[in-house]
Amino acid sequence: MQPSGVTADVTHSGQWEGRPAAQQPEWRDHSAYKVSCRILGSAPPLVPAAEVRQLRWSLADLLTTDALLLQLGDCAESLYECTPRHTAQKLQVIDRLGSRFSELTGRRVIRVGRMGGQFAKPRSQPTENHGALAIPSFRGHMINSELAVPQTRRPDPRRMVWAYEAGSAVQRAMRAQRRGDGRPSTTDGPWSSHEALVVDYESRLIRRDPDTDELYLGSTHLPWVGERTRQPAQAHVALLSAVVNPVGCKIGPTADVSDILRVCEALDPGREPGRLVLIPRMGHQRIQQTLPPIVRAVANAGHPVVWLSDPMHGNTVTSGLGLKTRHLADVITEALRFRDIVEGLRQHAAGLHVEVAADDVTECIGGPVENEDGLLRHYTTLCDPRLNADQATELIEAWAKGTG
């Protein structure tokens, strides 16, 4: 359990209360719902306010120094892989890739892990088919189980408490790595991040900074809102607009310029450096058409955003084996097109947001996975396909070749 911050439940007066919220579990009639919410509301924050401020300062500094940002980790974290051994493996991969990125570019690299809270996933369909049976979709370990039987797919609010406990263990390990062997804490990370999807969970972990009296989200350092939940009038954006964390927003291929300007205004009304990270995830075939007008409009509106490429989500395909996959060549193409577009418009292309596994998985095609047949060797993701560390290194090396 981590100290720092006020632990009273402040959620009842939030501006997000009563607003529509997409992708939420239906569990308020569950017998454990109220007690689970009370436990979270009185628990210590997983991250203290001082760390949130530190990351925000680092991101603001990134805009003036041409430093880079690397955000890495699982598509969906497993509650069963928050052990010291698993966490150490993930942190080793983040450190290895961050060091390689820094070595190749000659720049400082801020490292952020999709860790300590990436336990919930939005889904495009409410059910999935298993043989002749349609059952509720797996929505991440915070909500239900990956086991494909109807009973285990029922949303269970007790899982929010389990996620909190798992996240606490991960945060302790990340904090220890930042501090090193008694050395002062480094501003380069690793910091934590996850999609702030489950409003019941996130809202119960909002706390007041004991030094500034501002509200901050104590579940993670860098929360983001997804493509499916970034509507400015709805609960997710309202919640993130109320806290002082640096916040991210995913942008998909159908994004409208006016919609993005509205969400920027909601999340960054003060136009503050280090506050807002915009993360296009458009697909290699659509980014050249969709991204340039958005970058121009955001710059003209005066938002000093951190531009980060997610070249994974827009390039998902289904293999002939029926497995979701991504082609490394497409991932690299989108990342390089992103970089060229952003830099061509005189903005800073800050880096990459990538789903990467600590294990030597074979979920994406390219590099050591030569073809679709190679996917069968070690395909273990709970949700979307991830790169392995060697494939992620190829992506970083391709980016670095064009970095001036």
ZALORO-365203 format. One record per residue (C-alpha): residue in one letter; x, y, z; chain. Coordinates in nm, 3 decimals, decimal comma. Layout:
N
(r 'a' (X Y Z) 'A')
...
//
This chain:
404
(r 'm' (0,000 0,000 0,000) 'A')
(r 'q' (0,145 0,336 -0,103) 'A')
(r 'p' (0,140 0,645 0,119) 'A')
(r 's' (0,073 1,008 0,019) 'A')
(r 'g' (-0,242 1,191 -0,067) 'A')
(r 'v' (-0,584 1,229 0,091) 'A')
(r 't' (-0,771 0,900 0,100) 'A')
(r 'a' (-1,129 1,024 0,136) 'A')
(r 'd' (-1,369 0,923 -0,142) 'A')
(r 'v' (-1,427 1,241 -0,346) 'A')
(r 't' (-1,625 1,089 -0,630) 'A')
(r 'h' (-1,976 1,196 -0,535) 'A')
(r 's' (-1,935 1,560 -0,644) 'A')
(r 'g' (-1,750 1,486 -0,967) 'A')
(r 'q' (-1,851 1,659 -1,289) 'A')
(r 'w' (-1,857 1,320 -1,461) 'A')
(r 'e' (-2,140 1,192 -1,239) 'A')
(r 'g' (-2,459 1,125 -1,433) 'A')
(r 'r' (-2,294 1,159 -1,775) 'A')
(r 'p' (-2,320 0,879 -2,028) 'A')
(r 'a' (-2,023 0,642 -2,029) 'A')
(r 'a' (-1,960 0,390 -2,305) 'A')
(r 'q' (-1,803 0,046 -2,256) 'A')
(r 'q' (-1,900 0,008 -1,889) 'A')
(r 'p' (-1,968 -0,324 -1,714) 'A')
(r 'e' (-2,323 -0,386 -1,594) 'A')
(r 'w' (-2,253 -0,477 -1,233) 'A')
(r 'r' (-2,428 -0,223 -1,011) 'A')
(r 'd' (-2,684 -0,482 -0,901) 'A')
(r 'h' (-2,407 -0,719 -0,787) 'A')
(r 's' (-2,404 -0,778 -0,412) 'A')
(r 'a' (-2,035 -0,679 -0,390) 'A')
(r 'y' (-2,062 -0,355 -0,588) 'A')
(r 'k' (-2,104 -0,106 -0,305) 'A')
(r 'v' (-1,845 -0,260 -0,075) 'A')
(r 's' (-1,592 -0,280 -0,360) 'A')
(r 'c' (-1,642 0,088 -0,435) 'A')
(r 'r' (-1,604 0,175 -0,065) 'A')
(r 'i' (-1,279 -0,019 -0,042) 'A')
(r 'l' (-1,134 0,167 -0,339) 'A')
(r 'g' (-1,262 0,502 -0,217) 'A')
(r 's' (-1,078 0,469 0,115) 'A')
(r 'a' (-0,761 0,306 -0,019) 'A')
(r 'p' (-0,427 0,487 -0,054) 'A')
(r 'p' (-0,354 0,612 -0,407) 'A')
(r 'l' (-0,141 0,381 -0,618) 'A')
(r 'v' (0,075 0,677 -0,725) 'A')
(r 'p' (0,147 0,985 -0,512) 'A')
(r 'a' (0,084 1,336 -0,640) 'A')
(r 'a' (0,456 1,423 -0,641) 'A')
(r 'e' (0,524 1,152 -0,902) 'A')
(r 'v' (0,240 1,277 -1,121) 'A')
(r 'r' (0,389 1,627 -1,111) 'A')
(r 'q' (0,732 1,489 -1,191) 'A')
(r 'l' (0,614 1,313 -1,507) 'A')
(r 'r' (0,419 1,617 -1,618) 'A')
(r 'w' (0,729 1,833 -1,583) 'A')
(r 's' (0,926 1,579 -1,785) 'A')
(r 'l' (0,669 1,584 -2,065) 'A')
(r 'a' (0,671 1,964 -2,069) 'A')
(r 'd' (1,050 1,957 -2,090) 'A')
(r 'l' (1,026 1,707 -2,377) 'A')
(r 'l' (0,863 1,974 -2,594) 'A')
(r 't' (1,156 2,211 -2,561) 'A')
(r 't' (1,446 1,965 -2,568) 'A')
(r 'd' (1,339 1,723 -2,846) 'A')
(r 'a' (1,353 1,433 -2,602) 'A')
(r 'l' (1,152 1,123 -2,691) 'A')
(r 'l' (0,875 0,921 -2,528) 'A')
(r 'l' (0,842 0,544 -2,545) 'A')
(r 'q' (0,522 0,386 -2,411) 'A')
(r 'l' (0,527 0,006 -2,406) 'A')
(r 'g' (0,350 -0,295 -2,266) 'A')
(r 'd' (0,076 -0,553 -2,285) 'A')
(r 'c' (-0,247 -0,505 -2,472) 'A')
(r 'a' (-0,428 -0,633 -2,162) 'A')
(r 'e' (-0,242 -0,706 -1,839) 'A')
(r 's' (-0,307 -1,030 -1,660) 'A')
(r 'l' (-0,379 -1,026 -1,288) 'A')
(r 'y' (-0,172 -1,344 -1,274) 'A')
(r 'e' (0,135 -1,174 -1,424) 'A')
(r 'c' (0,181 -0,901 -1,166) 'A')
(r 't' (0,429 -1,110 -0,970) 'A')
(r 'p' (0,781 -0,982 -0,898) 'A')
(r 'r' (0,923 -1,212 -1,167) 'A')
(r 'h' (0,681 -1,107 -1,440) 'A')
(r 't' (0,710 -0,740 -1,351) 'A')
(r 'a' (1,089 -0,756 -1,354) 'A')
(r 'q' (1,082 -0,911 -1,702) 'A')
(r 'k' (0,854 -0,636 -1,832) 'A')
(r 'l' (1,069 -0,363 -1,682) 'A')
(r 'q' (1,380 -0,519 -1,836) 'A')
(r 'v' (1,219 -0,500 -2,181) 'A')
(r 'i' (1,118 -0,137 -2,127) 'A')
(r 'd' (1,470 -0,051 -2,013) 'A')
(r 'r' (1,630 -0,241 -2,303) 'A')
(r 'l' (1,413 -0,076 -2,568) 'A')
(r 'g' (1,437 0,267 -2,410) 'A')
(r 's' (1,815 0,245 -2,395) 'A')
(r 'r' (1,830 0,129 -2,758) 'A')
(r 'f' (1,605 0,417 -2,866) 'A')
(r 's' (1,828 0,664 -2,680) 'A')
(r 'e' (2,148 0,510 -2,819) 'A')
(r 'l' (2,026 0,525 -3,179) 'A')
(r 't' (1,883 0,877 -3,166) 'A')
(r 'g' (2,123 1,041 -2,923) 'A')
(r 'r' (1,826 1,175 -2,729) 'A')
(r 'r' (1,685 1,137 -2,381) 'A')
(r 'v' (1,398 0,887 -2,372) 'A')
(r 'i' (1,116 0,900 -2,117) 'A')
(r 'r' (0,989 0,544 -2,054) 'A')
(r 'v' (0,626 0,468 -1,976) 'A')
(r 'g' (0,485 0,119 -1,925) 'A')
(r 'r' (0,133 0,001 -2,000) 'A')
(r 'm' (0,151 -0,147 -1,651) 'A')
(r 'g' (-0,012 -0,140 -1,311) 'A')
(r 'g' (-0,367 -0,089 -1,437) 'A')
(r 'q' (-0,417 -0,201 -1,798) 'A')
(r 'f' (-0,676 -0,453 -1,684) 'A')
(r 'a' (-0,981 -0,339 -1,884) 'A')
(r 'k' (-1,042 -0,332 -2,259) 'A')
(r 'p' (-1,311 -0,177 -2,479) 'A')
(r 'r' (-1,463 -0,421 -2,727) 'A')
(r 's' (-1,635 -0,364 -3,059) 'A')
(r 'q' (-1,893 -0,639 -2,994) 'A')
(r 'p' (-2,073 -0,726 -2,667) 'A')
(r 't' (-2,057 -1,100 -2,736) 'A')
(r 'e' (-1,825 -1,348 -2,902) 'A')
(r 'n' (-1,898 -1,688 -3,052) 'A')
(r 'h' (-1,754 -2,012 -2,919) 'A')
(r 'g' (-1,890 -2,289 -3,136) 'A')
(r 'a' (-2,267 -2,252 -3,137) 'A')
(r 'l' (-2,262 -2,048 -2,814) 'A')
(r 'a' (-2,255 -1,667 -2,798) 'A')
(r 'i' (-2,117 -1,547 -2,464) 'A')
(r 'p' (-2,022 -1,202 -2,329) 'A')
(r 's' (-1,691 -1,072 -2,464) 'A')
(r 'f' (-1,381 -1,080 -2,249) 'A')
(r 'r' (-1,326 -0,723 -2,129) 'A')
(r 'g' (-1,009 -0,756 -1,925) 'A')
(r 'h' (-0,937 -0,904 -1,585) 'A')
(r 'm' (-1,080 -0,602 -1,404) 'A')
(r 'i' (-1,423 -0,696 -1,539) 'A')
(r 'n' (-1,441 -1,068 -1,617) 'A')
(r 's' (-1,237 -1,380 -1,695) 'A')
(r 'e' (-1,085 -1,488 -2,023) 'A')
(r 'l' (-1,223 -1,838 -1,966) 'A')
(r 'a' (-1,484 -1,889 -2,236) 'A')
(r 'v' (-1,785 -1,998 -2,032) 'A')
(r 'p' (-2,090 -1,783 -1,953) 'A')
(r 'q' (-2,044 -1,791 -1,574) 'A')
(r 't' (-1,691 -1,649 -1,578) 'A')
(r 'r' (-1,785 -1,377 -1,828) 'A')
(r 'r' (-2,030 -1,214 -1,587) 'A')
(r 'p' (-1,890 -0,878 -1,469) 'A')
(r 'd' (-1,773 -0,897 -1,108) 'A')
(r 'p' (-1,700 -0,568 -0,923) 'A')
(r 'r' (-1,471 -0,749 -0,677) 'A')
(r 'r' (-1,225 -0,764 -0,963) 'A')
(r 'm' (-1,168 -0,388 -0,922) 'A')
(r 'v' (-1,021 -0,457 -0,580) 'A')
(r 'w' (-0,808 -0,741 -0,716) 'A')
(r 'a' (-0,685 -0,506 -0,990) 'A')
(r 'y' (-0,598 -0,243 -0,730) 'A')
(r 'e' (-0,398 -0,496 -0,528) 'A')
(r 'a' (-0,214 -0,621 -0,837) 'A')
(r 'g' (-0,148 -0,265 -0,950) 'A')
(r 's' (-0,004 -0,180 -0,610) 'A')
(r 'a' (0,253 -0,458 -0,641) 'A')
(r 'v' (0,352 -0,340 -0,989) 'A')
(r 'q' (0,382 0,022 -0,877) 'A')
(r 'r' (0,616 -0,076 -0,594) 'A')
(r 'a' (0,846 -0,249 -0,842) 'A')
(r 'm' (0,839 0,045 -1,083) 'A')
(r 'r' (0,913 0,287 -0,801) 'A')
(r 'a' (1,209 0,078 -0,689) 'A')
(r 'q' (1,349 0,076 -1,042) 'A')
(r 'r' (1,319 0,454 -1,074) 'A')
(r 'r' (1,511 0,496 -0,750) 'A')
(r 'g' (1,777 0,240 -0,837) 'A')
(r 'd' (2,026 0,136 -0,571) 'A')
(r 'g' (1,966 0,425 -0,338) 'A')
(r 'r' (2,013 0,681 -0,615) 'A')
(r 'p' (1,782 0,981 -0,656) 'A')
(r 's' (1,463 0,911 -0,850) 'A')
(r 't' (1,502 0,955 -1,224) 'A')
(r 't' (1,259 1,159 -1,430) 'A')
(r 'd' (1,301 0,919 -1,724) 'A')
(r 'g' (1,085 0,651 -1,561) 'A')
(r 'p' (0,963 0,390 -1,587) 'A')
(r 'w' (0,624 0,554 -1,525) 'A')
(r 's' (0,287 0,381 -1,540) 'A')
(r 's' (-0,006 0,426 -1,777) 'A')
(r 'h' (-0,335 0,265 -1,871) 'A')
(r 'e' (-0,660 0,340 -2,046) 'A')
(r 'a' (-0,893 0,501 -1,791) 'A')
(r 'l' (-1,188 0,291 -1,904) 'A')
(r 'v' (-1,384 0,173 -1,599) 'A')
(r 'v' (-1,535 0,486 -1,447) 'A')
(r 'd' (-1,629 0,309 -1,123) 'A')
(r 'y' (-1,262 0,221 -1,067) 'A')
(r 'e' (-1,099 0,544 -1,181) 'A')
(r 's' (-1,337 0,780 -1,001) 'A')
(r 'r' (-1,283 0,603 -0,667) 'A')
(r 'l' (-0,908 0,665 -0,695) 'A')
(r 'i' (-0,922 1,041 -0,746) 'A')
(r 'r' (-0,744 1,218 -0,461) 'A')
(r 'r' (-0,634 1,568 -0,360) 'A')
(r 'd' (-0,271 1,668 -0,388) 'A')
(r 'p' (-0,173 1,747 -0,026) 'A')
(r 'd' (0,060 2,024 -0,146) 'A')
(r 't' (-0,160 2,199 -0,404) 'A')
(r 'd' (-0,515 2,084 -0,314) 'A')
(r 'e' (-0,569 1,992 -0,681) 'A')
(r 'l' (-0,746 1,673 -0,782) 'A')
(r 'y' (-0,532 1,404 -0,941) 'A')
(r 'l' (-0,593 1,047 -1,052) 'A')
(r 'g' (-0,415 0,814 -0,812) 'A')
(r 's' (-0,454 0,500 -1,022) 'A')
(r 't' (-0,168 0,575 -1,264) 'A')
(r 'h' (0,073 0,845 -1,375) 'A')
(r 'l' (-0,050 0,881 -1,734) 'A')
(r 'p' (-0,413 0,781 -1,802) 'A')
(r 'w' (-0,553 0,794 -2,152) 'A')
(r 'v' (-0,898 0,799 -2,309) 'A')
(r 'g' (-0,961 0,570 -2,605) 'A')
(r 'e' (-1,101 0,621 -2,952) 'A')
(r 'r' (-1,436 0,476 -2,840) 'A')
(r 't' (-1,467 0,692 -2,527) 'A')
(r 'r' (-1,322 1,034 -2,615) 'A')
(r 'q' (-1,655 1,219 -2,654) 'A')
(r 'p' (-1,616 1,553 -2,470) 'A')
(r 'a' (-1,970 1,549 -2,327) 'A')
(r 'q' (-1,936 1,203 -2,177) 'A')
(r 'a' (-1,796 1,073 -1,850) 'A')
(r 'h' (-1,444 0,963 -1,949) 'A')
(r 'v' (-1,332 1,300 -2,082) 'A')
(r 'a' (-1,510 1,482 -1,800) 'A')
(r 'l' (-1,325 1,271 -1,544) 'A')
(r 'l' (-0,983 1,327 -1,699) 'A')
(r 's' (-1,052 1,697 -1,745) 'A')
(r 'a' (-1,099 1,725 -1,367) 'A')
(r 'v' (-0,753 1,592 -1,273) 'A')
(r 'v' (-0,406 1,738 -1,318) 'A')
(r 'n' (-0,228 1,425 -1,444) 'A')
(r 'p' (-0,079 1,433 -1,789) 'A')
(r 'v' (-0,348 1,267 -2,001) 'A')
(r 'g' (-0,354 1,095 -2,340) 'A')
(r 'c' (-0,618 1,064 -2,611) 'A')
(r 'k' (-0,623 0,806 -2,890) 'A')
(r 'i' (-0,727 0,929 -3,238) 'A')
(r 'g' (-0,864 0,682 -3,494) 'A')
(r 'p' (-0,892 0,693 -3,873) 'A')
(r 't' (-1,245 0,839 -3,880) 'A')
(r 'a' (-1,160 1,131 -3,651) 'A')
(r 'd' (-1,307 1,466 -3,746) 'A')
(r 'v' (-1,097 1,780 -3,697) 'A')
(r 's' (-1,371 1,958 -3,505) 'A')
(r 'd' (-1,416 1,659 -3,272) 'A')
(r 'i' (-1,045 1,655 -3,189) 'A')
(r 'l' (-1,043 2,029 -3,123) 'A')
(r 'r' (-1,333 1,988 -2,883) 'A')
(r 'v' (-1,160 1,711 -2,689) 'A')
(r 'c' (-0,838 1,915 -2,680) 'A')
(r 'e' (-1,032 2,210 -2,539) 'A')
(r 'a' (-1,189 1,986 -2,276) 'A')
(r 'l' (-0,865 1,821 -2,168) 'A')
(r 'd' (-0,625 2,114 -2,216) 'A')
(r 'p' (-0,820 2,441 -2,182) 'A')
(r 'g' (-0,517 2,618 -2,037) 'A')
(r 'r' (-0,289 2,506 -2,323) 'A')
(r 'e' (-0,029 2,383 -2,076) 'A')
(r 'p' (0,287 2,204 -2,193) 'A')
(r 'g' (0,307 1,848 -2,060) 'A')
(r 'r' (-0,067 1,814 -2,009) 'A')
(r 'l' (-0,194 1,644 -2,326) 'A')
(r 'v' (-0,056 1,354 -2,531) 'A')
(r 'l' (-0,233 1,290 -2,863) 'A')
(r 'i' (-0,191 0,937 -2,997) 'A')
(r 'p' (-0,301 0,874 -3,358) 'A')
(r 'r' (-0,379 0,509 -3,441) 'A')
(r 'm' (-0,503 0,531 -3,797) 'A')
(r 'g' (-0,352 0,250 -4,003) 'A')
(r 'h' (-0,075 0,280 -4,256) 'A')
(r 'q' (-0,315 0,330 -4,546) 'A')
(r 'r' (-0,518 0,615 -4,395) 'A')
(r 'i' (-0,278 0,819 -4,187) 'A')
(r 'q' (-0,150 1,034 -4,474) 'A')
(r 'q' (-0,499 1,157 -4,550) 'A')
(r 't' (-0,639 1,190 -4,198) 'A')
(r 'l' (-0,355 1,312 -3,979) 'A')
(r 'p' (-0,222 1,631 -4,148) 'A')
(r 'p' (-0,537 1,847 -4,105) 'A')
(r 'i' (-0,563 1,739 -3,741) 'A')
(r 'v' (-0,201 1,832 -3,666) 'A')
(r 'r' (-0,247 2,171 -3,836) 'A')
(r 'a' (-0,569 2,246 -3,650) 'A')
(r 'v' (-0,433 2,150 -3,309) 'A')
(r 'a' (-0,119 2,360 -3,364) 'A')
(r 'n' (-0,324 2,658 -3,485) 'A')
(r 'a' (-0,547 2,628 -3,177) 'A')
(r 'g' (-0,238 2,670 -2,958) 'A')
(r 'h' (-0,235 2,333 -2,782) 'A')
(r 'p' (0,129 2,235 -2,705) 'A')
(r 'v' (0,060 1,863 -2,728) 'A')
(r 'v' (0,297 1,569 -2,722) 'A')
(r 'w' (0,246 1,376 -3,049) 'A')
(r 'l' (0,291 1,001 -3,007) 'A')
(r 's' (0,238 0,730 -3,270) 'A')
(r 'd' (0,037 0,416 -3,198) 'A')
(r 'p' (0,111 0,219 -3,517) 'A')
(r 'm' (-0,047 -0,102 -3,387) 'A')
(r 'h' (-0,423 -0,064 -3,351) 'A')
(r 'g' (-0,499 0,062 -3,701) 'A')
(r 'n' (-0,315 -0,230 -3,862) 'A')
(r 't' (-0,490 -0,529 -3,710) 'A')
(r 'v' (-0,593 -0,803 -3,953) 'A')
(r 't' (-0,720 -1,161 -3,926) 'A')
(r 's' (-0,482 -1,428 -4,051) 'A')
(r 'g' (-0,584 -1,729 -4,254) 'A')
(r 'l' (-0,558 -1,925 -3,929) 'A')
(r 'g' (-0,832 -1,710 -3,777) 'A')
(r 'l' (-0,592 -1,533 -3,538) 'A')
(r 'k' (-0,576 -1,156 -3,510) 'A')
(r 't' (-0,234 -1,033 -3,611) 'A')
(r 'r' (-0,037 -0,735 -3,735) 'A')
(r 'h' (0,233 -0,714 -4,000) 'A')
(r 'l' (0,550 -0,553 -3,873) 'A')
(r 'a' (0,603 -0,390 -4,213) 'A')
(r 'd' (0,267 -0,210 -4,182) 'A')
(r 'v' (0,346 -0,103 -3,826) 'A')
(r 'i' (0,679 0,044 -3,936) 'A')
(r 't' (0,519 0,217 -4,235) 'A')
(r 'e' (0,260 0,392 -4,018) 'A')
(r 'a' (0,518 0,500 -3,761) 'A')
(r 'l' (0,744 0,652 -4,028) 'A')
(r 'r' (0,455 0,824 -4,202) 'A')
(r 'f' (0,344 0,967 -3,868) 'A')
(r 'r' (0,692 1,099 -3,799) 'A')
(r 'd' (0,726 1,256 -4,143) 'A')
(r 'i' (0,382 1,420 -4,125) 'A')
(r 'v' (0,429 1,567 -3,779) 'A')
(r 'e' (0,783 1,690 -3,842) 'A')
(r 'g' (0,682 1,822 -4,186) 'A')
(r 'l' (0,429 2,044 -4,010) 'A')
(r 'r' (0,700 2,175 -3,774) 'A')
(r 'q' (0,578 1,984 -3,470) 'A')
(r 'h' (0,775 1,742 -3,255) 'A')
(r 'a' (0,719 1,372 -3,331) 'A')
(r 'a' (0,779 1,253 -2,976) 'A')
(r 'g' (0,789 0,878 -3,021) 'A')
(r 'l' (0,594 0,553 -3,001) 'A')
(r 'h' (0,310 0,387 -2,811) 'A')
(r 'v' (0,343 0,015 -2,881) 'A')
(r 'e' (0,200 -0,312 -2,752) 'A')
(r 'v' (0,502 -0,526 -2,665) 'A')
(r 'a' (0,527 -0,851 -2,469) 'A')
(r 'a' (0,804 -0,940 -2,229) 'A')
(r 'd' (0,796 -1,300 -2,351) 'A')
(r 'd' (0,916 -1,413 -2,693) 'A')
(r 'v' (0,565 -1,421 -2,837) 'A')
(r 't' (0,474 -1,490 -3,200) 'A')
(r 'e' (0,162 -1,279 -3,244) 'A')
(r 'c' (0,270 -1,041 -3,522) 'A')
(r 'i' (0,419 -1,133 -3,859) 'A')
(r 'g' (0,763 -1,001 -3,944) 'A')
(r 'g' (1,120 -1,028 -3,824) 'A')
(r 'p' (1,164 -1,368 -3,658) 'A')
(r 'v' (0,799 -1,463 -3,735) 'A')
(r 'e' (0,832 -1,527 -4,106) 'A')
(r 'n' (0,474 -1,620 -4,195) 'A')
(r 'e' (0,129 -1,705 -4,060) 'A')
(r 'd' (0,233 -2,055 -3,961) 'A')
(r 'g' (0,484 -1,901 -3,722) 'A')
(r 'l' (0,201 -1,745 -3,522) 'A')
(r 'l' (0,113 -2,081 -3,371) 'A')
(r 'r' (0,443 -2,120 -3,187) 'A')
(r 'h' (0,371 -1,884 -2,896) 'A')
(r 'y' (0,045 -1,690 -2,930) 'A')
(r 't' (-0,065 -1,602 -2,575) 'A')
(r 't' (-0,221 -1,255 -2,572) 'A')
(r 'l' (-0,539 -1,198 -2,373) 'A')
(r 'c' (-0,670 -0,962 -2,640) 'A')
(r 'd' (-0,476 -0,803 -2,930) 'A')
(r 'p' (-0,147 -0,921 -3,086) 'A')
(r 'r' (0,176 -0,780 -2,946) 'A')
(r 'l' (0,524 -0,740 -3,085) 'A')
(r 'n' (0,806 -0,930 -2,922) 'A')
(r 'a' (1,117 -0,739 -2,814) 'A')
(r 'd' (1,310 -0,819 -3,133) 'A')
(r 'q' (1,026 -0,692 -3,351) 'A')
(r 'a' (0,997 -0,379 -3,137) 'A')
(r 't' (1,369 -0,323 -3,180) 'A')
(r 'e' (1,327 -0,335 -3,559) 'A')
(r 'l' (1,055 -0,070 -3,530) 'A')
(r 'i' (1,276 0,155 -3,316) 'A')
(r 'e' (1,571 0,111 -3,551) 'A')
(r 'a' (1,356 0,202 -3,852) 'A')
(r 'w' (1,236 0,519 -3,676) 'A')
(r 'a' (1,589 0,615 -3,573) 'A')
(r 'k' (1,724 0,594 -3,929) 'A')
(r 'g' (1,525 0,902 -4,024) 'A')
(r 't' (1,586 1,101 -3,706) 'A')
(r 'g' (1,797 1,408 -3,757) 'A')
//
